Amino acid sequence: MAGPAPPAWLDPASLAPAIGTIYSEPFRSRIGAREKRALGNPFGLVNFGVNLVRMPPGTQSALRHWHEAQDEFVFVLSGVATLLTDAGETPLPGGWCAGFRGGEADGHVLLNRSGGDVVYLEAGDRPRPDAVHYPDDDFVSTKDAAGRFVFAHRDGTPYPGGPVASATYPRPAPMPRPPAAPAPAGGWPVALRAAEVPGRTAIAYPEPLRNRVGLRTRRALGDAFGLRTYGVNLTTLAPGAMSALRHWHALQDEFVFVLDGTATLITDAGETIMPPGACAGFAKGCANGHHLVNRGAADLHYIEIGDRSQPERGTYPDDDLAGAFDVAAGRFRFTRKDGTPY
């Protein structure tokens, strides 16, 4: 029997938070009363996870760590976090972001040394297998065949308590990992102010469809840190603009989080208003055409996340358009639905 349909969008405050961490002691108490709300799970997303995290004063995101396979991304919504890496400490105020490439042994953690809460979005793909290393502690975590965390000393001796179940979600099929992007001159940044990442306004659709999108600016935050299996954009829609033509993906999961402005979400079910702080997700293979439209008088800003599963295809229910990703060319190629080129 099919489960309930996912919501069109949701207010993260409606989700019960997970408080603390599943680490074994003596490490668990070091994290404090950190709260996580799993935003992707209610929408059936499986290729990546998205959490809304609140760190009260004196808490931290995790133990300082790095992943063998998983790419990680954080975007600070409010407050000032301290990012601690092998290179030292970096303040992360609201509107700043950081990314961490799987396989690079650079231990990292967010700390809240301020007098107020720090709230941030975190995203990560779900590779298997994966192992997590903790350079400051005699601690290693892996996942077993059932998707449970196994905590052990560096010599392999397990900590008491046995495997610990992680968040419940369908395990995705293994995703091919693209080769690492070449690092820019001077190396990858530790952190960036998202608004300072160069924006792109080009629209890939053929005419006469391209002009319907309007003025849309995308800042590729994930690419700025060399993330491989998913992308993260800070997107701005000018009044009257739309995120894309209404569409759905065969293989890609999508997620959006409204930062400011008011979005009109249009799906097969109709129209609904998404206020700031609201989020929506669109699971791969779900034939529900969707897009965001800015019908307000001010710019709309939101975070969008999508994985890079291939061979990807896009379906556009309102238009004579079909899209398929050309891996060799690194972009979508568009035709009419009968295959005729524009």
N, C-alpha and C positions, 0 to 999 in steps of 0.2 A: 504494500500500500504506500502510495506517495505521501510524503510528509507535507506539512503546511507550506503554502507558498511564501517565499521570502518577502519581507516588507519592501515597499517602494523606496522608503528611506527611513532613517531612525535618528532619534536624539540619543547620543551616547549615554546620557544620564539615565535612560530607561534600562540600561544593562547593569546587572549586578557585577561589582568589581571583584577580582581575585586579589586578596590582600597578602602581602609578603611574597615568599618564594618557595619553590619546592626543593631548594638545596637541602642537603642533610646538615645536621649540626656537626661542628660548631659554626658553620658558615651562615646558616639561615638567619640568625639573630643580627648579623652584621648589616643586612639589607634594610631592616626596619619595615615600617608599615606602608610600603609602596603599593599603590593600587594600579591594576591593569584591567582594562575593558577590551575584550576581543571584538573588534569592529567588523572584521571580515567574515567571521563564522556565521552570523545570522543571515548573511546573503549567500551562503554556500560556496564561498571562495576556497579553493584548495591549493592553487599554485603558489600563493604567498599569504602571509599573515600580516594583519595590521592591528596594532594596539594603540589605545589612548591611555597614556600613563600619567599618573599624578604622583609626584614625590613630595611629601611634606618635608619641612626643614629637618636636616640631619639624616635623611635617607639616601640611598643610592640605587642605581638602576639594576646592578648585578655585581658580582665580583669582577675585577678587571680580567678580561678574557679576549680570546680571538677564536674564530671558527676555521676549521679546515676547508669547508665548502660553502657555507652560507654567506651571502652578501647581506649587509645590514645598513639601515638608513634611519636617521632621526631628524625630526623637524620640531624645534621648540616653538610652542604656541604662546606661552606666557611664563614669566619668571626668568631667573638667570641660573642656568646650570653651569657646573664646572666639568669640562671634558678632560679626563686624565688619560694620556696615552704614553707610549714609550718616550715620546719627545718632550713630555712635560704637561703643563696645565694650560687650558684655553677656556676663557669664558664663553658661554653660549647663551646670549639673551634671546628674547622672543624674535622670531623671524630668521634665526640662524639655523643652519643644518650641518650635518656631518654624515659621511658614509664610510663603510669599512668593507674591504674586499676580502672574500673568503680565500684562505690559503696564505694570507700575509700575516706573519707573526708579530702583530702590533697590538698588544693588549690595550683595551680601552674600557672605560666605564664613565657614566655620568654621576656626579655627586651634587647634592643640594646643600651648599654651605650658606645659603641665604636665609633671611628671616621669613620668607613666604613660600608658598607652594611653587613648584615647577611642573608645568604640564606640557607634554610633548607627544607627538605621533612617532611610532616606531614601526618599521616594516622589515620583513625578511622573507626570502624565499624558503622553500622546504626541501632542500636536497637530501638525498639518502645515498650512501651513508654520510654521516657528519660526526665530527668529534670537536669538543670545545676544550681549549687549554687555558689554564689560569696561571699566569707567570708569577704571581705573588703568593700562591698557595699550593700546597701538596694536594692537588685536586684536578681531576679530569672527568669529563662527562661524555658519554656516547649514547646512542639510541640503539635499543635492541630490535629484533625482528617485529615485535609488536608495537613499536613506536614509543616504548617507555624509556625514560632516562635512567641510565645506570651510572652511579657516582662511585669513583674509585680513587685511591691514592695513585701517584705517578708510577709506582711499581706494579700497579694492577690489583692490589689488595682492595676489595670492595669496602665501602663504608656500610655500617649497619643500616638495616631497613629495607634492603632489596630494591628492585627497580621501582620507579615512581611514574605513574601515568601522567602524561602531558595533556594539554588541552585536547578535547575530543574534536577531531575533524577527519574527513576522509583523506587517506594518504594518497598524494598524487603519484602518477606514474613518473619514473625518473625523467628529468628534463635535461636534454643535452646542454652542456655548458659551453657557450661561445668562448673562443680564446680571449685571454686578457687583452684589454686595449693597451696600446703603448702609453706609458706615463708621459705627461707633458714635461717640457723643460722645467727643471726645478723640482719635479716629483708631484705627486698628488697632494691636494690641499688637505689640511687637517680639518678645517671647518670653513664655511662660507656664509655670508649674508645672502639669503636667497634672492632678494631683489636686485643684487648686483651681478648675478649670473646673466650673461647676454641672452636676450630674448629673440625668438624667431616668430615672424608673422606670416611666413609663406604657407600657403594652403596647397596640398598635393592634389586635390580633386581636379578633374578636367573642367574646362568651361563647357556649358554655362553654369555648372554647379558650384564652382569655386567662389563666386562672388556672394552666394547666399550665406556663407559662413560669417562674413563681416570681419571686423578687426579683432582677431584673436592673437594673443601673444603667449608663447610657451617658453619657459625657462627650464632647460633640461638639467634638473638638479642631480639626478642619479648618474647621468653621463659625466657630470663634472667630477665625480668621485670614482669613475671607472667601474660602476656596477654593471653586471653582465646579463643576468637572467630576467631582470625587470627594470622598468624605467619609472622615474618619478619626475613629474613636472609641476612647477608653479605656473598656473594658467590664469591669464587675465582676459575677461570678455568685456569689451566696451559695450555701452548701451546698444541694444539691438543685435548684438552678435550671438552666435551659437557655438557650442563646443565642437560640433561636427554635424554632418547629416545624420538623421536618425538611423541607427545601425545596431547590429549585434555581431559578436565574434564566435567563431567555431571553437577556438582553442584558448583564447586569452581571457583571463579573469580581469575585471576592471573595478576600480574603487575611486570614489571622489569624496573629499571633505571640504565643506564650504568654510572659507576663512572670514570673508566679509562680503557685503552685498547680499542680494536675494536672488536665488536661482529658481527658475521654473524648470522642473524635471518633466519631460514628456516621454511617456512609454505607451505601449499598446493599451494600457488601462486608462489613459487620459493624462491630465495635467495635475501637478501638485507643486506647492511652493516649498522650497528648502531654505530655511533661515540660516544665518551663521551658526557654525557648530554642528550642523546636521551632516550626515554622511549617507552614501548609497553605494551599493555594490551590484555588479552584474556578472553572474557566473558564466563561464565558458559554455557554449552550446545551448544556452537558453534563448530561444527565439523570441525575444522581447526587445523590439527596437527601442532605442533610448537616445536621448541627448539632453543637454542643458541649454537653456536660452536665457539671456539677460534682458528682461523686460523692464528693468529699473532705470533710474535716471543717473546712476553712478556705476563705476566699474565693479565687476564681480571678480573676486579672487578665490581660487580653490586649488587644493592639491589633488592631483590625479596620479594613480599608480596602475600600471598594467604590465603583465609579464610578457616575455618574448618567445612564447611557444611557437614552433613552426612544424609544418607548413600552414601558416595562418590564412584565413579567409574571412572577409567581411561581407555581411549581407545588409542591404539598404532597402527596407520595405516600401519606402515612399517614392523611390527614384529608380530610373532605369540605369542602375549602376551595380557593378560587382567588383570586389577588390580582392587581390591575392598578393601576398607578400613575396617579392622576388629576393631570395636570400643573397644571391650573387650581387645584385645591384644595391641591396640594403634599403629597399623602399617598396611601398605598395605600387602595384600596377593596376590601373582601372580600365574596365571595358564596360560595354552595355551588357545587360543580362544574357543576351544571346551570344556573347563573345565578340561582337563587333567592336573594334577599337574606336575610341573617340578621335 
